[in-house]
Amino acid sequence: MGSFFDRIEINPIIAAINELDQLDEALDSPCEIIFLLTGNIFNLKEIANRVKSKGKGLYIDIDLIDGFSKDTWGLEYIVKNIYPDGIITSKENLVRLSKDLGSFTILRLFVMDSISLKNGIRSIKTSRPHAVEIFPGIMPKIMKMVYEKTNTPIIASGLIMDKEDVIEGLNSNAIAVSSNNKNVWYMEGS
């Protein structure tokens, strides 16, 4: 079992699971890391066990898991009882709390305009996540700018549809790309 960065070196493509029927295919794919964007209080432990049994890294988007409050207690329960490799969130306070709990943190940043970009850069500098997931992931200029201003590893996500998007993302200072498109999962070594 390797760290996030070790796994990304092996394969920079991350399988993002937003429907549970995608899980088996993601587990059989060459992707080393699974971003879990669905699940609930009743099935999260089972999902985590399945991912771990396949030797994959599991990063849970705490904002999207049903049945947990999106606060200190829900996060602490997941970190201490589900044992993910990391937490994904769009909330600065949960990034800081995840780090305090010893978890790897990924801040989700949705860039819709110049104001969200400015606020996002401020948020990265304030919360200091281990990595930042930028949406949409097809904005090379923006990814380069965020990296230059924060020196934080970037993951390109959202609207990654083909090999060209993967290559463009990786050439824009992104260390990885995340996609729920099953065809993208098999572009190992792009």
Buried (B, 14 or more C-beta within 10 A) or exposed (E): EBEBEEBBEEBBBBBBBEEEEBBEBBBEBEBBBBBBBBBEEEBBBEBBEBBBEBEBBBBBBBBBBEEBEBEEEBBBBBBEEBEBBBBBBBBBEBBBBBBEBEBBBBBBBBBEEEEBBEEBBEBBEEBBBBBBBBBBBBBBEBBBBBBEBBEBBBBBBBEBEBEEBBEBBBEBBBBBBBBBBEEBBEBEEB
